[in-house]
Amino acid sequence: MILTRILALLLALSSFSMLSIPTAQAQNFSLAPLPYPHDALAPVIDERTMQIHHGKHHQAYVDNLNRAIAASPALAGQSLEALLAQVSKAGDAVRNNGGGHWNHTFFWESMTRPGQGGAPSAALLAAINRDFGSLDQFKTAFRTAGLGRFGSGWSWLIVTPEGKLKVISTANQDNPLMDVVAERGTPLLGNDVWEHAYYLQYQNRRADYLDAWWQVLDWSVVSRRHAAAVK
Ligand SMILES: [Fe+2]
């Protein structure tokens, strides 16, 4: 009798876990490994900063996003981009942590070893010249946006809905995909100007970080994003 009850209990637990696992997986976002070793961006961005930035800060955004979605089942099963496009309805936890997850994934993929990033494609360079005057003028605008962001946030190069390139900045972990920002668009690149991105190496010298960062920007990635955005 006792054995029968134990078997029934095990069967019940087994079917519960079989039913619950797919739902739990569908709700979970995860942290992908960096696309290069932690020391690959040195000396522009040091290894320790990359370890903490990716392994601690980005991991925390992923964990907190999963907690927020677990607490609001109506949000489950949506892509991150879909959540961000209507983030005004999803609440601040998804706004901050979903933004943090998307922004950092995009950021890691935008960088490569110093000096290996190549140059903008002909089409991207033509668009930069058309909308900023020159590559140097674009870099100045991007630097100004990063320096001018008071506190924590991001600077972005976007393609506007009208097809123009534009530099903007957002606060905290907001990004141009969200329905809460003043200017939406398709991001081509973003730079993290939170102090956690540079403080170990550059301390309060955000301008030095911004100037050095061009050395690790992967222009081939930015060029591919631009081609997809204007297709
Ligand atoms: Fe960051």
Residues whose N, C-alpha, C, O or C-beta is under 5 A from the ligand:
A	BS01	LIG	D192 W194 A197
